[in-house]
Amino acid sequence: MRRHLRWLLPLLALLLLVALVARTLSARRAEQASLLPGVRAPLALDLAPADVVAARVLPLARTLEVSGGLKAVNSAMVKAKVAAEVRTLTVREGDAVKAGQPLGQLDTTELDWRLRQAEQTASSARAQLDIARRTLENNRALVAQGFISPTGLETSVSNEAAAQANHQAAMAAVEIARKARADATLVAPIGGIVSQRLVQPGERVPVDARLVEIVDLSRIELEASVAPEDAGALQVGQEATLQVDGIAAPVPARVARINPSAQAGSRAILVYLAVQAQPALRQGLFARGRVVVAQQPALAVPLSAVRTDLAQPYVLQIADNRTVLRPVKLGLRGEVNGQPWVAVTEGLADGALVLSGSAGAVRDGTAVRLVGPASAAAAR
């Protein structure tokens, strides 16, 4: 037994050494075969067109995020101009109205009697004026004949002037009463859609009571608050793209006005963006979006292509069918076709192919194979 062990153990060691040498030689042959031209290396990572993007010089847009509620540029609140009972109200929420269209009627019983009273007072003042004028004419004739003194004529002149003033005041009271009577008819001041009906027939309303609200949806704007440090970059006419609740497609807009005063407390600046009219837009909807405040040509790549798992940002460039780690310095961030891109100031050349974020985690030096053309459409 011991004799067998003496020659068996060296034999096993020799076989193990031969296996290790054969494995090493096989690995070297595979490595040399991968370096030969026209021979594709095994285990190469296949890349779809969406996994590769080309660095390009693009007009990179610098944007500013804004948000707020939509408001109609023209809106009106129909209020009661006289205190009276609501007799009729013919419109409800959602009804379309035109400028000058009657909306309802307040009770005019009291107003009719006030108008009649003013007219009677004016008639009395007219009669007193006629008496004063006839008296003045008679006294002028008597003074010419010497029957009365000039002092008496001056008194008649004063009485006639006072009667005329009283008559004019009475006529003004008549016009005021007529206006109050006309104000009992509720009329739409602008064309639009009724958004609120705040009273019902039979209610007695005071002066300036809110009755009906009308909004004109033909012109909509976004009212947004902007921080003071960002307001300096905004200018009237700058283009913007908004995402409105309930509307899938982006809505174009532009900066229409900038408030010259800051808000008390927050010190924010109110900015008003004119929104392109659409049937689905409504007052009060919340919207968020970006205003393009500047555009600058720069060598850029998608922000998703920049990797930050190391101390310095880097991209994985494709060179000689392998990934190469390229540290980069980043600059201005902006948007290209609605996607975030970032400028590369150092570390990359124009036209270089890099892995996008959709490729996932890939190590430096990984063999890759492009399946189809590189995805450079997003950079154009």
Secondary structure as GFF3:
##gff-version 3
##sequence-region A 1 380
A	DSSP	alpha_helix	2	35	.	.	.	ID=ss1
A	DSSP	beta_strand	45	47	.	.	.	ID=ss2
A	DSSP	three_ten_helix	49	51	.	.	.	ID=ss3
A	DSSP	beta_strand	52	54	.	.	.	ID=ss4
A	DSSP	beta_strand	56	79	.	.	.	ID=ss5
A	DSSP	beta_strand	84	89	.	.	.	ID=ss6
A	DSSP	beta_strand	96	97	.	.	.	ID=ss7
A	DSSP	beta_strand	102	106	.	.	.	ID=ss8
A	DSSP	alpha_helix	109	145	.	.	.	ID=ss9
A	DSSP	alpha_helix	150	183	.	.	.	ID=ss10
A	DSSP	beta_strand	185	187	.	.	.	ID=ss11
A	DSSP	beta_strand	192	197	.	.	.	ID=ss12
A	DSSP	beta_strand	204	205	.	.	.	ID=ss13
A	DSSP	beta_strand	210	226	.	.	.	ID=ss14
A	DSSP	alpha_helix	228	231	.	.	.	ID=ss15
A	DSSP	beta_strand	239	244	.	.	.	ID=ss16
A	DSSP	beta_strand	251	262	.	.	.	ID=ss17
A	DSSP	beta_strand	269	275	.	.	.	ID=ss18
A	DSSP	beta_strand	286	302	.	.	.	ID=ss19
A	DSSP	three_ten_helix	303	305	.	.	.	ID=ss20
A	DSSP	beta_strand	314	319	.	.	.	ID=ss21
A	DSSP	beta_strand	322	327	.	.	.	ID=ss22
A	DSSP	beta_strand	329	336	.	.	.	ID=ss23
A	DSSP	beta_strand	339	346	.	.	.	ID=ss24
A	DSSP	beta_strand	353	355	.	.	.	ID=ss25
A	DSSP	three_ten_helix	357	359	.	.	.	ID=ss26
A	DSSP	beta_strand	368	370	.	.	.	ID=ss27
A	DSSP	three_ten_helix	377	379	.	.	.	ID=ss28
###
